[in-house]
Amino acid sequence: MNRIVRKLTTKPVWWWERHRKYAIRDHYGLLPSLEVRPAEARFVVLTTPQTLNDALWAAWSWYRFLRPQGIELQLAVDGEMEAVALAAARALFPGVRIYNVNPWFDEIFAAWPRLRAFLRQHAFAKQVGLVLGLSRQGPVLYADHDVLAFSPPVELLEQMSRQTPCYFLDHEAGCHDPALLETVRAMGLQHIQRLNAGFLYVPQNALSAALAERILADWNPLPHFYFTPQTVMSVLMQEAGAQPLPEDRYVISNRRQFYWEEDVDYEAIAARHFTGTVRHVLYRYGMPTLLRQGSRYAAEKRA
């Protein structure tokens, strides 16, 4: 009987959970503010104007641990922010630098025409340009707007202290652009099969814009492959000698995708990337967990 009920209800409940409005997304103002100071090493969260609320939750979750390490927070935006949104972000993070990435790309990649075209024409290529560009200036810790930290990222900090590039391990098969992989193999290059490009640490000058230009020499925007940017990054990080973070602590998982499944234990992990199939879990459980942690964080600061 339970199996029949589950079969009948799974798809409708999943649809409702994924599409309902979650008021908590707009409650980032309940988190304690964190002042930002300039530094050589930067933690940057990439967002669009539409996902800024999620990005502020993600930024706060990580920056409470990174700020004592002397790391600067930046918010990189794919587009123009409205004044109200800018004010909200600066209230949560006084001193934070917020900028539109698109004009910056044309300036910093003037010598790389194929890379610049890729950044303009592929909807999800902004991350590649951001990490490549910033890492020319200093060490960069990069996060998508849907990667949340729940406990001190000690393993990450150890890798950063050794200046070792690192990343989250993706699901077993990994996700890549098959056409670009053929080009990469023909060039005699290798890639990291399970690299997920949603969270990366890159030391200064560890990645090569010249290599990205070579990989993309014959790139065509059609047909469109969603994971082309991740494929480019998997080659660059392979060449840089990148290492994975432990996947039992830095989690990419479909657990709790459906209502009857057990969720991840947020007390036992350092961080989770809430990919598309479990985005609703970010709102139902990830953000509420952070809100409770924020209350404890504020109480500890007052004590």
TORTOR-653386 format. One record per atom (N, C-alpha, C, O): x negated, y, z negated. Coordinates in steps of 0.05 Angstrom, whole numbers, padded with zeros to 5 digits, always signed. Each point is the difference from the previous one (the first is absolute). Layout:
<rs>
XYZ;...
</rs>
This chain:
<rs>
-00017-00024+00000;+00017+00024+00000;-00017+00025+00000;+00005+00019+00015;-00026-00018-00032;-00018+00023-00002;-00014+00005+00027;-00004+00023+00008;-00003-00045+00006;-00013+00003+00026;+00019+00012+00020;-00009+00017+00016;+00034-00024-00016;+00019+00012+00018;+00004+00029-00006;+00001+00017+00019;+00002-00010-00045;+00004+00028-00007;-00024+00017+00008;+00002+00022+00010;-00026-00033-00014;-00025+00014+00007;-00001+00005+00030;-00007+00022+00009;+00014-00043+00007;-00001+00003+00029;+00020+00022+00009;-00007+00014+00019;+00030-00012-00031;+00020+00019+00008;-00007+00029-00009;+00008+00019+00013;-00022-00017-00035;-00004+00027-00012;-00028+00012+00006;-00004+00024-00003;-00016-00041+00011;-00027+00011+00002;-00002+00023+00020;-00011+00021-00007;+00020-00025+00031;-00002+00022+00020;+00015+00025-00007;-00011+00022+00003;+00036-00024-00012;+00015+00025-00008;-00014+00014-00023;-00001+00025+00000;-00008-00040-00021;-00013+00013-00022;-00026+00013+00008;-00007+00022-00009;-00008-00036+00026;-00026+00011+00009;+00005+00026+00016;-00015+00020-00004;+00035-00020+00021;+00006+00024+00015;+00007+00023-00019;-00009+00022+00003;+00026-00028-00023;+00008+00021-00019;-00023+00010-00016;-00003+00024-00003;-00015-00042-00006;-00023+00009-00016;-00019+00017+00017;-00012+00018-00010;+00009-00025+00035;-00019+00015+00017;+00011+00027+00009;-00016+00018+00005;+00042-00014-00003;+00012+00024+00011;+00013+00018-00020;+00008+00023+00007;-00004-00032-00031;+00013+00018-00020;-00018+00023-00007;-00024-00002+00004;+00035+00023-00015;-00016+00023-00009;-00010-00006-00029;+00016-00007-00017;-00042+00011+00013;-00012-00004-00026;-00007+00027-00012;-00019+00013+00009;+00034-00004-00029;-00004+00026-00011;-00027+00004-00012;-00011+00022-00001;-00001-00044-00009;-00026+00002-00013;-00022+00011+00018;-00020+00011-00010;+00023-00014+00036;-00020+00010+00018;-00005+00030-00004;-00022+00010+00004;+00043+00005-00012;-00002+00029-00003;-00007+00008-00029;+00000+00024-00006;-00005-00044-00011;-00005+00006-00028;-00030+00000-00007;-00007-00004-00024;-00010+00009+00043;-00029+00001-00005;-00007+00023-00019;-00021-00001-00013;+00038+00021+00011;-00005+00022-00018;+00001-00008-00029;-00008+00016-00017;+00018-00040+00011;+00000-00009-00028;-00028-00011-00008;-00004-00005-00024;-00013+00001+00043;-00027-00009-00006;-00017+00023-00011;+00004+00023+00008;-00023-00029-00026;-00018+00021-00010;-00017+00011+00022;-00010-00015+00017;+00005+00041-00017;-00016+00012+00021;-00030-00007-00005;-00008-00004-00022;-00007+00003+00045;-00028-00007-00001;-00015+00022+00016;+00004+00003+00024;-00021+00012-00038;-00015+00021+00014;-00022-00012+00018;-00012-00020-00007;+00008+00032+00030;-00019-00009+00020;-00023+00019+00002;+00005+00025+00002;-00029-00035-00003;-00024+00017+00004;-00015-00010+00025;-00001-00024+00005;-00012+00042+00010;-00016-00008+00023;-00022-00019-00007;-00012+00003-00022;+00006-00021+00039;-00022-00020-00004;-00009-00011+00027;+00014+00003+00020;-00037-00014-00020;-00011-00012+00025;+00016-00025+00008;+00007-00003+00024;-00001-00014-00043;+00016-00024+00005;+00029+00007-00001;+00009+00014-00018;+00006-00023+00038;+00028+00007+00002;+00018-00024+00002;-00006-00020+00013;+00029+00023-00026;+00022-00019+00002;+00022+00014+00016;+00010+00020-00008;-00004-00032+00031;+00019+00014+00018;+00024-00019+00005;-00004-00024+00007;+00028+00035-00009;+00025-00014+00006;+00012+00012+00025;+00004+00024+00001;+00001-00041+00019;+00012+00009+00025;+00030-00003-00001;+00011-00020-00009;+00003+00041+00017;+00029+00000-00001;+00011+00016+00024;-00015+00013+00014;+00041-00015-00010;+00015+00018+00017;+00016+00018-00017;+00003-00006-00024;+00008+00028+00035;+00018+00016-00017;+00024-00016-00011;+00009+00005-00022;+00000-00025+00037;+00023-00016-00009;-00007-00020-00023;+00018-00007-00015;-00043-00001+00013;-00007-00019-00021;-00016+00013-00023;-00013-00015-00015;+00014+00041+00014;-00016+00014-00021;+00007-00010-00028;-00018-00003-00016;+00043-00001+00010;+00007-00009-00027;-00013-00026-00007;-00010-00003-00023;+00010-00016+00041;-00014-00026-00005;-00030+00005-00004;-00013-00012-00017;+00001+00029+00034;-00028+00006-00001;-00008+00012-00027;-00022-00005-00010;+00039+00021-00002;-00006+00012-00026;+00000-00021-00022;-00017+00001-00018;+00035-00020+00019;-00001-00022-00019;-00026-00016+00004;-00013-00006-00020;+00006+00000+00045;-00024-00016+00005;-00025+00015-00010;-00017-00011-00013;+00016+00037+00020;-00023+00016-00008;-00003+00001-00030;-00022-00003-00011;+00044+00007-00004;-00002+00001-00029;-00008-00026-00011;-00016-00001-00019;+00026-00021+00030;-00006-00027-00011;-00030-00005+00000;-00011-00013-00018;-00003+00022+00039;-00028-00005+00003;-00017+00022-00014;-00020-00006-00013;+00029+00031+00015;-00017+00022-00008;-00004+00001-00030;-00020+00010-00010;+00039-00020-00006;-00004-00001-00029;-00025-00016-00007;-00013+00005-00021;+00007-00025+00037;-00024-00017-00004;-00025+00012+00013;-00023-00004-00009;+00027+00018+00032;-00023+00009+00015;-00010+00028-00009;-00023+00006+00003;+00041+00010-00014;-00008+00027-00008;-00023+00000-00020;-00018+00016+00003;+00018-00034-00023;-00023+00000-00019;-00027-00008+00014;-00021+00004-00012;+00023-00015+00036;-00025-00008+00014;-00011+00023+00017;-00020-00004+00014;+00032+00028-00016;-00009+00023+00015;+00006-00002+00030;-00016+00008+00016;+00040-00018-00010;+00008-00003+00028;+00023+00020+00006;+00017+00004-00017;-00019+00009+00039;+00020+00020+00008;+00024-00014+00014;-00004-00018+00016;+00028+00028-00021;+00024-00010+00014;+00007+00019+00022;-00001+00025-00003;+00007-00036+00027;+00010+00016+00022;+00025-00014+00012;+00002-00024-00001;+00017+00040+00011;+00023-00010+00013;-00002+00009+00030;+00001+00023+00006;-00003-00043+00011;-00002+00005+00029;+00028-00005+00012;+00012-00021-00005;-00003+00040+00021;+00028-00001+00010;+00000-00002+00031;-00014+00016+00013;+00029-00034-00002;+00004-00002+00028;+00023+00018+00008;+00023-00010+00004;-00028+00036-00003;+00021+00019+00005;-00001+00024-00018;-00018+00002-00017;+00037+00016+00019;+00001+00024-00016;+00019-00004-00024;+00022-00011+00003;-00031+00020-00026;+00016-00002-00025;+00016+00025-00004;-00009+00022+00006;+00033-00025-00017;+00016+00023-00008;-00010+00011-00026;-00013-00014-00016;+00018+00040+00011;-00010+00014-00023;+00009-00013-00026;-00016-00002-00019;+00041-00007+00018;+00010-00013-00025;-00015-00025-00006;-00007-00005-00024;+00001-00011+00044;-00014-00025-00004;-00029+00005-00009;-00010-00014-00017;-00003+00034+00029;-00027+00008-00008;-00001+00008-00029;-00018-00008-00014;+00038+00024+00006;+00001+00009-00028;+00003-00023-00019;-00012+00000-00021;+00029-00020+00028;+00004-00023-00017;-00025-00016-00003;-00007-00010-00022;-00008+00006+00044;-00025-00015-00001;-00021+00014-00017;-00014-00013-00015;+00013+00039+00018;-00020+00015-00015;+00007+00003-00030;-00017+00004-00017;+00043-00007+00011;+00008+00000-00028;-00009-00026-00014;-00009+00000-00023;+00011-00022+00038;-00009-00026-00011;-00030-00002-00001;-00011-00012-00018;-00002+00023+00038;-00029-00001+00003;-00012+00028+00003;-00008+00007+00023;+00006+00008-00044;-00011+00027+00003;-00029-00001+00012;-00016-00015-00010;+00012+00032+00030;-00026+00000+00013;-00004-00019+00023;-00021-00001+00012;+00042-00015-00006;-00003-00020+00022;-00002+00014+00027;+00013+00020+00005;-00029-00031+00013;-00002+00009+00027;+00020-00016+00017;+00000-00024+00000;+00017+00038+00015;+00020-00012+00018;-00004+00011+00028;-00001+00024+00003;-00001-00041+00017;-00006+00010+00027;+00013-00018+00021;+00004-00024-00004;+00002+00037+00027;+00010-00014+00024;-00024-00012+00014;-00019+00015+00007;+00019-00041-00001;-00023-00013+00011;-00004+00006+00030;-00022-00003+00010;+00043+00010+00004;-00001+00000+00029;-00019+00021+00012;-00016-00007+00017;+00017+00032-00026;-00019+00020+00011;-00029-00008-00007;-00019+00005+00015;+00016-00016-00039;-00027-00008-00010;-00012-00021+00018;-00025+00000+00005;+00041-00019+00005;-00011-00022+00017;-00012+00012+00026;-00022-00009+00007;+00035+00028+00005;-00011+00011+00025;-00027+00013-00004;-00017-00001+00017;+00014+00013-00041;-00026+00013-00006;-00022-00020-00006;-00022+00001+00012;+00028-00021-00029;-00021-00017-00010;-00008-00022+00020;-00022-00010+00000;+00041+00003+00019;-00006-00021+00020;-00003+00012+00028;+00006-00014+00019;-00015+00038-00017;-00004+00013+00026;-00018-00016+00018;+00003+00001+00025;-00023-00015-00036;-00019-00015+00016;+00010-00028+00007;-00015-00014+00014;+00038+00006-00023;+00010-00027+00005;+00027+00000+00014;+00021-00003-00014;-00019+00007+00040;+00025+00004+00014;+00019-00023-00001;+00024+00004-00003;-00034-00029+00004;+00018-00023-00001;+00012-00004-00028;+00024-00006-00003;-00040+00010-00017;+00009-00001-00027;+00021+00022-00005;+00020-00005-00013;-00026+00029+00023;+00019+00022-00004;+00027-00005+00014;+00021+00006-00011;-00022-00018+00035;+00024-00007+00014;+00016-00021-00016;+00025+00001-00001;-00039-00020-00010;+00013-00021-00016;+00014+00012-00024;+00023-00007-00006;-00036+00026-00007;+00012+00013-00024;+00025+00016+00008;+00019+00002-00016;-00019+00009+00040;+00023+00015+00009;+00023-00018+00008;+00024+00007-00004;-00030-00029+00017;+00020-00015+00014;+00011-00024-00015;+00022-00010+00007;-00036+00000-00027;+00010-00023-00015;+00012+00011-00026;-00013+00014-00015;+00038-00022+00010;+00015+00012-00023;-00012-00007-00027;+00004+00015-00019;-00020-00036+00017;-00010-00009-00026;-00031+00002-00001;-00012-00013-00017;+00000+00029+00035;-00029+00001+00001;-00012+00021-00018;-00025+00001-00003;+00041+00015-00011;-00010+00022-00016;-00019-00010-00022;-00019+00014-00007;+00025-00037-00003;-00017-00011-00022;-00028-00005+00010;-00019+00006-00015;+00015-00016+00040;-00026-00005+00010;-00016+00026+00002;-00023+00002-00009;+00036+00019+00020;-00014+00026+00002;-00006+00013-00027;-00021+00011-00003;+00039-00014-00016;-00004+00012-00026;-00023-00013-00014;-00017+00014-00011;+00016-00041+00010;-00022-00014-00014;-00027+00005+00015;-00020+00005-00013;+00020-00006+00039;-00024+00005+00015;-00010+00028-00005;-00024+00004-00005;+00042+00015+00007;-00009+00028-00003;-00009+00007-00028;-00021+00013-00002;+00036-00021-00018;-00008+00007-00027;-00025-00014-00009;-00016+00011-00015;+00012-00036+00025;-00024-00015-00009;-00026+00011+00012;-00021-00007-00008;+00024+00024+00028;-00024+00014+00010;-00009+00022-00019;-00023+00009+00001;+00041-00001-00019;-00006+00022-00019;-00007-00010-00028;-00013+00014-00016;+00022-00039+00009;-00005-00010-00027;+00015-00026-00003;+00015-00009+00018;-00017-00005-00042;+00014-00024-00005;+00031+00005+00000;+00009+00021-00009;+00006-00040+00020;+00029+00003+00002;+00014-00025-00011;-00007-00023+00007;+00027+00027-00023;+00018-00020-00009;+00027+00007+00013;+00011+00022-00005;+00000-00039+00022;+00024+00006+00015;+00023-00018-00009;-00004-00024-00006;+00028+00035+00006;+00024-00015-00006;+00024+00009+00017;+00004+00024+00004;+00012-00044+00005;+00026+00006+00011;+00018+00010-00022;-00006-00002-00024;+00029+00012+00031;+00019+00012-00019;+00015-00022-00016;+00015+00007-00018;-00019-00032+00025;+00016-00021-00013;-00018-00020-00015;+00007-00023-00004;-00031+00032-00005;-00018-00017-00016;-00002+00012-00028;-00009+00023-00004;+00018-00038-00016;+00002+00010-00027;-00020-00015-00018;-00003-00024+00003;-00009+00038-00022;-00018-00012-00020;+00015-00002-00026;+00014+00018-00008;-00018-00040-00007;+00014-00005-00025;-00019-00003-00024;+00009+00002-00022;-00034-00008+00027;-00019-00002-00022;-00028+00008+00010;-00003+00003+00025;-00016+00002-00042;-00026+00010+00009;-00013-00017+00021;-00002-00025-00004;-00005+00036+00027;-00011-00016+00022;-00030-00005-00004;-00017+00011+00015;+00010-00027-00034;-00028-00003-00008;-00017-00013+00023;-00023+00008+00003;+00035-00026+00011;-00015-00013+00022;-00006+00020+00022;-00022+00000+00012;+00041+00017-00006;-00004+00021+00020;-00022+00019-00008;-00017+00007+00015;+00018+00001-00041;-00020+00019-00009;-00028-00012+00000;-00020+00014+00005;+00018-00040-00009;-00026-00014+00002;-00010+00001+00028;-00024+00005+00005;+00041-00011+00014;-00008+00001+00028;-00008+00029+00008;-00020+00003+00015;+00034+00016-00024;-00007+00028+00006;-00027+00008-00012;-00015+00014+00012;+00009-00024-00036;-00025+00006-00012;-00024-00012+00015;-00022+00010-00001;+00028-00032+00016;-00021-00013+00016;+00001+00010+00029;-00016-00009+00017;+00034+00028-00011;+00003+00011+00027;+00006-00022+00020;-00011+00000+00023;+00029-00018-00031;+00008-00023+00018;+00028+00006+00011;+00019+00003-00015;-00016-00002+00041;+00027+00004+00012;+00018-00024-00009;-00010-00022-00001;+00035+00028-00004;+00018-00022-00009;+00029+00006+00009;+00006+00022+00009;+00011-00043-00012;+00027+00001+00011;+00017-00021-00013;-00009-00017-00014;+00036+00020+00018;+00019-00020-00009;+00001-00023+00021;-00003+00005+00024;+00005-00029-00034;+00004-00023+00018;+00030-00001+00009;+00018+00000-00017;-00014-00003+00043;+00027-00002+00011;+00010-00029-00003;-00014-00017-00010;+00039+00013+00019;+00010-00027+00000;-00018-00019+00016;-00017+00010+00016;+00019-00035-00019;-00020-00019+00009;-00007+00004+00029;-00024-00002+00007;+00043+00007+00011;-00006+00001+00028;-00012+00027+00009;-00015+00001+00019;+00022+00020-00034;-00009+00027+00008;+00016+00010+00024;+00014-00016+00013;-00015+00042-00008;+00017+00012+00021;-00018+00018+00018;-00013+00019-00010;+00011-00026+00036;-00018+00014+00018;+00013+00002+00028;+00020-00012+00006;-00033+00029+00010;+00007+00005+00027;-00014-00021+00017;-00025+00001+00002;+00038-00021+00010;-00014-00022+00014;-00015+00010+00024;-00021-00011+00007;+00031+00031+00007;-00014+00011+00024;-00026+00013-00008;-00020-00004+00013;+00020+00019-00034;-00024+00013-00009;-00020-00020-00011;-00024+00004+00003;+00034-00025-00016;-00019-00021-00009;-00015-00013+00023;-00023-00007-00003;+00036+00004+00026;-00014-00011+00023;-00023+00018+00008;-00022-00009+00007;+00027+00035-00007;-00021+00020+00007;-00023-00002-00020;-00023+00000+00007;+00030-00002-00033;-00020-00001-00021;-00017-00025+00003;-00025+00002-00002;+00037-00025+00007;-00015-00025+00003;-00018+00002+00025;-00023-00011+00000;+00033+00023+00022;-00016+00003+00024;-00025+00017-00005;-00020-00003+00014;+00022+00021-00033;-00023+00017-00008;-00019-00014-00019;-00021+00011-00007;+00028-00035-00001;-00017-00015-00019;+00002+00009-00028;-00018-00004-00016;+00041+00017+00009;+00005+00010-00027;+00019-00018-00015;+00014-00016+00012;-00015+00018-00038;+00018-00015-00017;+00019+00019-00015;-00005+00024-00001;+00026-00035-00011;+00019+00016-00015;+00006-00015-00026;-00005-00024-00002;+00016+00038-00017;+00009-00012-00025;+00029-00009+00003;+00018+00017+00003;-00013-00043-00002;+00026-00010+00007;+00022+00009-00020;+00022+00007+00009;-00028-00007-00035;+00020+00005-00019;-00001+00029-00012;+00012+00005-00021;-00027+00012+00034;-00001+00028-00010;+00028+00013+00002;+00012-00001+00021;-00003+00014-00042;+00023+00017+00001;-00010+00029-00003;-00014+00006-00020;+00020+00011+00039;-00011+00027+00001;+00015+00020-00017;-00006+00024+00002;+00025-00033-00019;+00015+00019-00016;-00014+00010-00024;+00009+00020-00012;-00032-00032+00005;-00016+00010-00023;-00029-00008+00006;-00006-00023+00003;-00011+00043-00003;-00028-00004+00007;-00019+00017-00017;+00007+00023-00007;-00030-00033+00001;-00022+00016-00010;-00022+00000+00021;-00009-00021+00009;-00001+00045-00002;-00020+00003+00021;-00022+00019-00010;+00006+00024-00004;-00031-00033+00000;-00021+00018-00007;-00006+00019+00023;+00008-00004+00022;-00023+00025-00029;-00007+00020+00021;-00015-00013+00023;-00020-00015-00004;+00028+00022+00028;-00013-00009+00025;+00000-00030+00003;-00017-00011+00015;+00035-00004-00028;+00000-00029+00003;+00014-00009+00026;-00006-00022+00009;+00023+00039+00002;+00014-00008+00024;-00010+00017+00024;-00010+00022-00003;+00013-00034+00027;-00012+00012+00024;+00022+00010+00019;+00016-00016+00010;-00014+00042-00006;+00018+00011+00019;-00008-00008+00029;+00017-00004+00017;-00043+00001-00013;-00010-00008+00027;+00010-00029+00006;+00007-00006+00023;-00007-00011-00043;+00010-00027+00004;+00030+00000+00006;+00010-00014+00017;+00005+00031-00032;+00029+00002+00006;+00005+00010+00028;+00018-00009+00014;-00035+00028-00004;+00002+00010+00027;-00004-00023+00020;+00014-00002+00020;-00034-00015-00025;-00005-00022+00018;+00023-00020+00000;+00008-00010+00021;+00002+00003-00044;+00022-00019-00002;+00025+00010+00015;+00014-00016+00013;-00010+00042-00014;+00024+00012+00012;-00004+00010+00029;+00018+00013+00011;-00041-00020+00001;-00006+00011+00026;+00021-00007+00021;+00006+00017+00017;+00006-00040-00018;+00020-00009+00020;+00028-00002-00013;+00017-00012+00012;-00014+00024-00035;+00026-00002-00014;+00022+00014+00016;-00004+00022+00010;+00027-00035-00009;+00023+00011+00014;+00023+00001-00020;+00006-00020-00014;+00008+00042+00012;+00022+00002-00020;+00023-00018+00006;+00017-00005-00018;-00015-00006+00042;+00021-00019+00007;-00012-00025+00010;-00018+00000+00017;+00027-00023-00027;+00021-00003-00020;-00009+00008-00028;-00024+00000-00006;+00043+00008-00010;-00006+00011-00026;-00002-00023-00020;+00018-00016-00003;-00041+00014-00011;-00004-00020-00021;-00001+00015-00027;-00017+00018-00004;+00034-00025-00015;+00002+00013-00026;-00027-00001-00015;-00008+00019-00013;-00006-00042+00016;-00024-00005-00016;-00026+00007+00014;-00021-00009-00009;+00021+00024+00030;-00024+00008+00013;-00019+00016-00019;-00024-00007-00001;+00034+00026-00014;-00018+00014-00019;-00013-00018-00020;-00024+00002-00006;+00039-00021-00005;-00011-00019-00019;-00022-00018+00013;-00019-00007-00013;+00023+00001+00039;-00020-00016+00014;-00026+00016+00003;-00022-00010-00004;+00024+00036+00012;-00023+00017+00002;-00015+00001-00027;-00024-00003-00001;+00039+00007-00021;-00012+00002-00026;-00013-00026-00009;-00020+00000-00014;+00032-00023+00022;-00011-00026-00008;-00028-00004+00013;-00017-00013-00012;+00013+00024+00036;-00026-00003+00013;-00020+00019-00014;-00022-00008-00006;+00030+00033+00001;-00018+00020-00012;-00008-00010-00028;-00023+00003-00007;+00042-00013-00008;-00007-00009-00027;-00017-00025+00000;-00016-00004-00018;+00020-00014+00038;-00017-00023+00003;-00029+00009+00004;-00018-00011-00012;+00014+00030+00030;-00026+00010+00006;-00013+00013-00024;-00024+00001-00002;+00041+00010-00016;-00010+00014-00024;-00006-00019-00023;-00009+00009-00021;+00016-00035+00024;-00005-00019-00021;+00020+00001-00023;-00007-00005-00023;+00032+00012+00030;+00021+00003-00021;+00007-00026-00013;-00003-00022+00011;+00011+00024-00037;+00007-00023-00016;+00029+00002-00010;+00010+00022-00005;+00004-00044+00003;+00028+00001-00010;+00001+00004-00030;-00017-00010-00015;+00037+00024+00006;+00007+00001-00029;+00015-00026-00007;+00013-00012+00017;-00015+00003-00042;+00013-00025-00008;+00030+00001+00004;+00014+00017-00010;-00004-00036+00026;+00028+00002+00008;+00020-00007-00022;+00024+00005+00003;-00033-00016-00025;+00018-00005-00022;+00004+00025-00017;+00018+00001-00016;-00034+00020+00021;+00002+00025-00014;+00008+00023+00018;+00013+00019-00009;-00020-00021+00034;+00006+00021+00020;+00018-00014+00020;-00009-00013+00019;+00035+00016-00022;+00020-00019+00010;+00015+00011+00025;+00009+00023+00000;-00007-00039+00020;+00019+00004+00022;+00017-00026+00001;-00010-00021+00006;+00035+00024-00013;+00016-00024-00004;+00029+00006+00008;+00010+00023-00003;+00004-00043+00013;+00029+00002+00006;+00017-00009-00024;+00024-00003+00003;-00036-00001-00026;+00015-00009-00023;+00022+00021-00008;-00006+00024+00000;+00029-00034-00005;+00024+00016-00006;+00011+00014+00025;+00014+00020-00002;-00021-00031+00025;+00012+00011+00025;+00030-00004-00002;+00015+00018+00008;-00007-00041-00017;+00029-00006-00003;+00007+00000-00030;-00017-00006-00017;+00042+00012+00011;+00008+00006-00028;-00004-00024-00018;-00003+00004-00025;+00003-00028+00035;-00001-00024-00017;-00029-00009-00006;-00005-00019-00014;-00015+00033+00026;-00028-00007-00004;-00012+00014-00024;+00009+00021-00008;-00029-00034-00004;-00015+00012-00022;-00019+00021+00010;-00012-00004+00021;+00011+00026-00035;-00017+00022+00008;-00029-00004-00009;-00006-00018-00016;-00012+00035+00025;-00027+00001-00010;-00001+00009-00029;+00017+00016-00008;-00036-00026-00007;-00004+00009-00028;-00017+00025+00000;-00024-00001+00004;+00036+00024-00008;-00014+00026+00002;-00019+00004-00023;-00017+00018+00002;+00019-00033-00023;-00019+00002-00022;-00026-00015+00006;-00020+00005-00014;+00021-00022+00034;-00023-00017+00005;-00017+00009+00024;-00021-00011+00005;+00031+00030+00010;-00014+00009+00024;-00011+00028-00003;+00009+00015-00017;-00028-00008+00035;-00010+00027+00001;+00017+00017+00018;+00006+00024-00006;+00003-00035+00029;+00014+00016+00019;+00016-00018+00019;-00006-00024+00003;+00026+00036+00011;+00015-00014+00020;+00006+00018+00023;+00008+00023-00003;-00011-00034+00027;+00008+00014+00025;+00028-00010+00006;+00004-00023+00007;+00016+00041-00008;+00028-00007+00004;+00005+00003+00030;+00011+00020+00009;-00017-00041+00007;+00004+00001+00029;+00030-00001+00006;+00016-00003-00018;-00010+00007+00044;+00028+00005+00008;+00021-00019-00010;+00022+00008-00007;-00028-00034+00006;+00020-00019-00008;+00007+00002-00029;+00021-00010-00009;-00039+00022-00007;+00006+00003-00029;+00000+00029-00009;-00005+00006-00023;+00010+00013+00042;+00000+00028-00007;+00021+00006-00021;-00005+00018-00017;+00027-00031+00017;+00021+00004-00020;-00010-00007-00028;+00009+00011-00020;-00027-00030+00018;-00011-00008-00025;-00017+00022-00012;-00002+00003-00025;-00011+00013+00042;-00014+00024-00009;+00018+00018-00016;-00008+00011-00020;+00032-00007+00030;+00019+00018-00013;+00014-00013-00024;+00006+00014-00020;+00000-00039+00022;+00015-00013-00021;-00017-00007-00024;+00009+00001-00023;-00035-00008+00028;-00017-00009-00022;-00026+00014-00002;-00010+00005-00022;-00003+00002+00045;-00026+00013-00001;+00002+00028-00013;-00015+00005-00019;+00032+00012+00029;+00002+00027-00011;+00011+00001-00029;-00011+00015-00016;+00031-00031+00009;+00008-00001-00028;-00022-00009-00019;-00003+00011-00022;-00014-00030+00031;-00023-00008-00016;-00019+00024-00004;-00009+00004-00022;+00004+00011+00044;-00018+00023-00002;+00012+00021-00019;-00015+00014-00015;+00041-00010+00016;+00013+00020-00017;-00004-00007-00030;-00005+00018-00016;+00007-00043+00009;-00005-00009-00027;-00029+00005-00007;-00007+00009-00022;-00011-00016+00040;-00028+00004-00005;-00007+00030-00002;-00017+00008-00016;+00031+00009+00031;-00004+00028-00002;+00007+00011-00027;-00013+00018-00010;+00034-00028-00001;+00009+00008-00027;-00022-00007-00021;-00006+00016-00018;-00005-00040+00021;-00021-00009-00019;-00025+00017+00004;-00014+00007-00019;+00008-00001+00045;-00024+00016+00006;+00002+00028-00013;-00019+00010-00012;+00043+00002+00014;+00004+00026-00011;-00002-00001-00031;-00012+00018-00012;+00023-00039+00000;-00001-00002-00029;-00029-00004-00010;-00008+00011-00020;-00008-00026+00035;-00028-00004-00007;-00016+00026+00002;-00018+00005-00016;+00024+00011+00036;-00014+00026+00003;+00008+00019-00022;-00017+00017-00008;+00041-00019-00002;+00008+00018-00022;-00011-00008-00027;-00004+00016-00018;-00002-00042+00016;-00009-00011-00026;-00028+00010-00007;-00011-00007-00021;
</rs>
